[in-house]
Amino acid sequence: MKSGVADMVNTGARPGGSITVALFLKQFVDEKVQWLHIDMAGPVWNDKKKAATGFAIPTLVEWVVSNSGS
């Protein structure tokens, strides 16, 4: 992700996309901040049912509740 011209390079093939995006986003998050990257673009939609799947929502809710301090 290093570049001789830009601050960083955002490149990569589709199969490794979620990992590349997570590493890219990590550059903008303070090390003291807990965060996560959920790549839900593919599995979030069910073409057969023509409806959203809700994929990753339980994980996201659990993480928010666990890190909300209440």
TIDOSE-386666 format. One record per atom (N, C-alpha, C): residue in one letter; x, y, z. Coordinates in steps of 0.1 Angstrom, whole numbers, plus 2048, in hexadecimal, padded with zeros to 3 digits. Layout:
AXYZ
...
% end
This chain:
M8087F4800
M800800800
M80980D800
K81580B7FF
K81E8167FF
K81F81B7F1
S8218297EF
S82282F7E2
S82D8397E2
G83483A7D7
G83E8457D5
G8388527D2
V82B8527CE
V82485E7CA
V8198637D3
A8118597D8
A80685C7E1
A8098587EF
D80185C7F9
D803858806
D802849808
M7F9843800
M7F7834800
M7F08307F3
V7F18247EF
V7EB81F7E3
V7DF8167E7
N7D48177E1
N7C980F7E3
N7C78067D7
T7CD7FA7D7
T7CD7F17CC
T7CA7E37D1
G7C77DA7C8
G7C57CD7CB
G7BA7C67C3
A7BB7B97C1
A7B17B27B9
A7A47B07C2
R7997AD7BB
R78D7AB7C3
R78D7A07CD
P7947947CB
P7947897D5
P79A78E7E2
G7A37977E2
G7A979B7EF
G7A47A97F3
G7997AD7ED
G7947BA7EF
G7917BE7FE
S78A7B5805
S7867B9813
S7927BB81C
I79D7B381A
I7A97B4821
I7B07C181E
T7B07C4811
T7B77D180C
T7B07DD812
V7A27DC811
V79B7E8817
V79D7E9826
A79D7DE82D
A7A07DF83B
A7AD7E683E
L7B77E1837
L7C57E7839
L7C57F6835
F7BE7F982A
F7BD807826
F7B6810831
L7AB80B836
L7A4813840
L7AC81484D
K7B380A850
K7BC80A85C
K7C581685D
Q7C981B851
Q7D2826851
Q7CC833856
F7BF833857
F7B883F85B
F7B283E869
V7B5833870
V7AF83187E
V7BA831888
D7B8839893
D7C283A89D
D7C482C8A3
E7D08288A7
E7D381B8AC
E7CB8188B9
K7C78228C0
K7BF8208CD
K7B081D8CB
V7AC81F8BF
V79E81D8BC
V79B80F8B7
Q7918098BD
Q78D7FC8B9
Q7837FE8AD
W7867F68A2
W77D7F7896
W77D7EA88F
L7747E9885
L7737DD87D
L76E7E186F
H7727D8866
H76D7DA858
H7657CE854
I7587D1851
I74F7C684D
I74D7C883E
D7527BE836
D7507BF828
D7437B7824
M7387BF823
M72B7B9821
M7257BC813
A72D7C180A
A7287C57FD
A7237B97F5
G72A7AE7F6
G7267A27EE
G71A79A7F5
P71B796801
P71178E807
P70579580D
V7057A280B
V6FA7AA811
V6ED7A9809
W6EE7A57FD
W6E27A47F4
W6E07967EF
N6D37927EF
N6CF7847EA
N6C87877DD
D6CE7837D2
D6C87857C5
D6BC77D7C3
K6BB7717C8
K6B07687C6
K6A376E7CD
K6A57737D9
K69A7787E1
K6987877DE
K6A178D7D7
K6A179C7D5
K69F7A37E2
A6A77A07EB
A6A67A67F9
A6B47A67FF
A6B57AF809
A6C17AF811
A6C27A381B
T6CE79F81D
T6D0793826
T6D1797835
G6D67A3837
G6D97A6845
G6E67A184A
F6EE79C840
F6FB797843
F7047A184B
A70A79C855
A7137A485E
A70D7AD868
I7007AF867
I6F97B8870
I6FA7B387F
P6F87A6882
P6F97A288F
P7087A4895
T7127A288C
T7207A4890
T7227B3893
L71C7BC88B
L71E7CA88D
L7177CF89A
V70B7CA89C
V7037CE8A8
V70A7C98B4
E70F7BD8B4
E7177B78C0
E7237C08C3
W72A7C48B8
W7367CC8BA
W7337D98C0
V7287E08BB
V7247ED8C0
V7207EC8CE
V7187E28D2
V7147E08E0
V7207DE8E9
S7297D58E4
S7347D28ED
S73E7DD8EF
N73E7E78E5
N7477F28E6
N7417FF8E9
S7347FF8ED
S72D80B8F0
S72F8118FE
G735808907
G73880D914
G72B80C91D
S720807919
S715806921
S7107F8924
% end
